[in-house]
Amino acid sequence: MSESGSDEYRDLFENAPCGCLTIGSDGRITKVNATLARWTGFAAEQFVGQRLHQFLNMAGRIYYETHIAPLLRMQGFFNEFALDFETAAGERLPTIANAAEHRDAEGGVRFTALVFIKATDRRLYERQLVDSRSELRISLANERETAELREQFIAVLGHDLRNPLAAISAGARILQRSGNLQNEKELRVLDMINSTVTRMSDLIDNILDFARGRLGGGITLHRAIRPLEPVLEQVVDELRTASPQRVIETRFEIADPVNCDHTRIGQLASNLIGNALTHGARDMPVRVGAKTNGNEFEFWVANAGEPIPDSAMEKLFEPFFRGDVRASRQGLGLGLHIASQIAQAHGGRIDVTSSPEETRFAFSMPLAQADERIGKP
């Protein structure tokens, strides 16, 4: 610290958040900043010309004269030592000090600078630091525990929901292959079972994905470059089997393999087509199309029927939104929400248009720079 300097340096010295003073080569105080004067209750002028030990309590005087001063002369500095002042009101002011001698070219001491912080502030900071570290450790432990519980919850939920459904589906397939069905009513019952199994399977997928998203897992992707059309055809065939009374028309013009998570795109397609089957006119076909167009993949689903009200358009992709649906239209209102999350994870979007003639959901995603997004949500 230089004893001369600009007005800026003098202002910094006077208003520093720590106490500061300098001691000349004769051992007497030459300068004290306003901070230390305020702490002690002495005016700065009362310090000048006096020796430091005059402002210390008895313990501070002994410690400074027997330990600090000799070590300063030997090594030229002393860091992090406790020093207790006695204020003008006769009260103890504990501080933590750092001291350094400033020498001239010949090695003589020009002055010694000392900087003080209140020991109470230091202890408070240390306690806060310890508390913060403890809270961080607890937070990290809780986060790991929460992640483990989340994965266990999702795994158990998926297992317990899927197993009974798989048994029902297997039983229906056995009956269909047995050739022992007696009448049309039995065929209708099997069709109803298949339809229910498909709908419940979709609900389970949506519930698990929603749980992952809300509990921190998010929609994850496993991209691959391979033909997508067989996946979409399989989705349509499953929905045709589940709803044999409905007509689903398809037009796929996918010229190249698509870099995407094929399972997720199949899930998106199933949710959009299922939505059209639920809300579209039952005597009109649901039309499904897909194509690659330059650097973009497009998939769309269209149906006839009542247009979507303007009040509902803004909330279509919100979770659990079902609008004004009839009691026969069952579902949790998660299908469109999950579809939108899958679209976003692929860097794409779903656009909706609705008129008295047609309601259309159109998903599009970029194909350019797809390699950089492999495996990323």
N, C-alpha and C positions, 0 to 999 in steps of 0.2 A: 504494500500500500504506500503510495507516494504522499508526502505531506503537502505538496503543491499540486495544483491541477486546475482544470477549468471549473466553471460554475456547475456544469452537469455532474462532474465527479464529486464536488462538494455537496450537491443536493442528494446524490446517491448515498454518500457517507452519512449525512445527517438523518435521512429518512429510511435507512436500511431496516429490515424487519428484525435484525439482530443488533445487540449492543456492540459498540466498537470504541476502542481508545488506543492511543499511542503513547509510548514512554520514550523519552529522549535518552541520549547516551549517559546522562547524569542520573538516571533512574527516576526521574520525575515525570509526571503525566503532562503531555503537551496538548492533547486534544481528546475530547469526548463527544460522541454523537448524541443527538437529541433523544434517541431511543433509550440509551443507557441512563441518561439523566432522568427521563420520565420514569423508568423502572425503579430507580433508587430514591427519587424524590429530591436529589441534590441538583442544583443548577450546574451547568457545564463549567461555569467560571469557578465553582467551588472545587472542581477536580484539578484544574490546571495549576501546576506548580507543586502539587502534593504527590506523595508516594502512594502506590496502589494499596499497600497493606493497611493504610489508614481508613479505607472504605470497606475492608473485609471484617467479618466477625472473628473471634479469637481463633476458632479452628481453621478458618480460611487463611489468617495471617501466618500461623505456624506452618501450614501445608505449603503455602506459597514460598515462604522464605527458606524452608529446609529442603524442599523437593523441586518446585517448579523453577525458581530463579537459578539454582545451580545447574540444572539440566539445560536450561535455555542457554546459559553461557557455554556449556560444553558442546551441545549439538546444534544450537541455533534455532531450534523449534521444539514445540511440545504440543501434542494433539490430544483432544478428548480427555481433559482433566476436569474434575469437579472443583468449583470454587464458590464459596458462599459470601455474598455481600451482606452488609448491614445497612438497611435503608435509613433515610432521615427520620423515619418514624420508629426506628429501633427494631424493625422486623427483619427476619432472615430471608434473604433472596438467594435460593440455590440456583446455580448456573452451570452449564457445561462450556468450557473454554477451549480455544485453540490459540496458540501463540507462535510468532515467528519473528526472528531478528532480521533486520535489513542492514547490510554492511556496505561500506564504501570499497573502492578499488584496493585499498591497502589492507582490508580485512577488519577495519574498525567498525564498531556498532554505530550506525546512524540513528536508528530508532527501533523500537520493538512494537509490533502491532498485535493486539489481542481482540478476538471476536468472541462474543458470548451469546448463548441462547438460554432461555429459561429451562431449567431442568424439568419443571412441570410440563412444559410443552413437549420436550423430548420424550418424557415417559408416556405422555398421552399419545404421541405419534407411534411410539413403539407398541403400546397396547393396541392401538388401532391396526397397526401392521400385523401383529400377532392374530388379532381377531379376524382380520381380512383373510389371512392365510388359512386360519382354521375354517372360516366360512367357505373358502374356495375348496379346501380338501373335502369338507362335508358335501358341498355342491357337486363335486366331481364324483364322489362316492354315490350320492343319490342319483346322479345322472346315469351312472353305470347300472345301478340297481333298477332304475326305471326302464332302461333299455332292455335289460334282461327280462323283466316282468312283462314288458310290451311284447317281446318276441314269444314268450311263453303263452301269454294270453291269446295272441293271434293264432299260434300253432294249435292250442287246445280248442279254440273256437272253431277253426277250420276242420280239425279232426272230428269233433263231436257233431258238427252239423253235416259234414259230408258223408260220414259212414252210414247213418240210417238212410240217407238219400240214395247212396250207391246200392244198398240192399233192395230198396223199392224198385230202382231202375233195372237191376239184374233180374228181379222176379218178373217184371213186365216183359223183359226180352225172352225169358224162358217160356212164358205163356204164349207169346207170339210165335215162337218157333215150334211149339208142341203140336200145332195143328188140331188141337182138341176143342177149339172155340166153337160153340154151338149156334150162336145167332148174332145178329147185328148189334144187339145191346151189349154183348160182351166185347165186341170190337170197339164200340164207342167208349166203354169203360177203360179199355187199354189206351185208347187215344187220349182220354182225359188224364190217365196216369202219366203218360209220356209228356203231355203238355205241362202238368204240374211239376214233374221232375225238372224239365228244362227251365221253367220259371223260377223254381226254388234254387237251382244251381246258379242262375244269374244273380238272384238276390244274395246268395252266399258270397259270390265273387265281389259284388258291390259292397257288402258289409265289411269284408276283410280289407278291401282296398281303402274304404273310408276310415276304418280303424287305424290302418298303417299311416294314412295321411295325417289324421288328427293326433296320433300318438308319436309322431316324429319320423316315421319311416318314409313317407311320401310314396309317389308312384315311381317305381324303379323300372328301368328298361334293360333288356338284353337283346341288343341289335344283332341282326345277321342279314347278309345279302343273299336272298333266295326268292324264288317265285312266291308271290302273295296270292295269286288268284285261287289256288287250291284251298287256302285257308278261308277265303271269303265264300267259296262254293260250299265248303263244309258247314259254315255258319248258316247259310241259307237253307241247306238241306235239313239241318237240325230243326230250324224254325218251321219249315214246311211240315216236317213230321209231327211237331208239337201242335201245329194249327192246320190240320189237313183241309179245313173248310175255307182257308184263305189262299189267295193267289199272290205269289211273289214273283215278279218279273225281274230278270237280271240282264245287264249289259256291261260286260267287263272287257276293257280294251287296255290291258296292262302290258305294254310292249316289252318292258325290261324288269328284271328282279328289283325289288324295292328294299332299300336299306332301312329296316325298322325292326321293332319288336313285334313279330308276327302274331304272337299270342295276344298281346295288348291291342293290336289293330283288329284282330278278330273279336275281342271283347267290345271294343268301340262299335264295330259294325253290328254286333248282336244287340247292344243297347239301343242303337238308333233304329234298327229294324223292328225290334220289340216295341219301341215307343210308337212307331208308325202303325204296327198291328193293333196296339191298344187303343190309340186315339183316332185312327183313320176310319173312313167309311168302310163298313164290313162287306159291302157288295162291290167294292172297287179294289183293283189290285194295288199292292205296294210295289213301287218301282225302285230298283237298286242299280246303281252304276258305279264304275270305277275306271280310272284311266291314268296313265302317265302322260304328262303334257310338258315336254321340254324339261325344265328343272323342277317340276312340281308333280306331286301325286295328289289326285282328287278322288274322293269317295262321297257319294250322295245317296240319300234316301228320300223318296217323295211319296206322298199319299194324298188322296182326296178326302174331303170331309170338312167339318167346321173349322174355320180359321182360328188361329191362336189369338185370344184377345190381347190388345196392346198392353193392358195392365199386367198380363202374365209374361210377356216377352222379356221384360227386364229381369225376371226371376227364374227363367227356365233352368239355368245351370246351377242354381243354389241347391244345397243339399236339403233333402226332405220336402222340397216343393213339389206339390202334386196338382195344384190348381183346383178348379171346380170339376172334379172327376166324379163319375157315377160310382155307386157302391160296388158294381161288378168289376171295376177297373182297379185291381189290387196292385200294391207295390209300395215301396218305401220312399219313392221320389229320389233315389240315388243314381239311377241309370244315366241320366243326362249329365249329372255332376261328375261322375266317374269318367264318362266319355270326354268331357271337356278337359279333365285333368290329364288324361292320356294324350289328347291332342296337344296340350301345352308342353307336356314332357317331350314330345317329338318336335317341338319348335313350330307347331302348326296351330290351327284355329278351326272353330266350327261356326259357320254363318247360318242364320235361319231366316227364311222368308216364308210368309204365310198370307194366303189370299183365299177367297171363296173357291177358287179353282184348284189350288194346290198348296200344300205345306211341304217345304223342302229343308232338310238339314244337310249342309255341305261341309265336309271336312277336307282341308287341304294342308299339305306339309311340304316344305322344301326338300328337294333331293340333292341340291348342291352342297358341297362340303359335308356330306353325310358321314364320311369316315371320321371326322373330328368328333362326332357325337356318339360314336359306338360305345354302348355300355353306360352312357350317362343319362340321368333323368332329365 
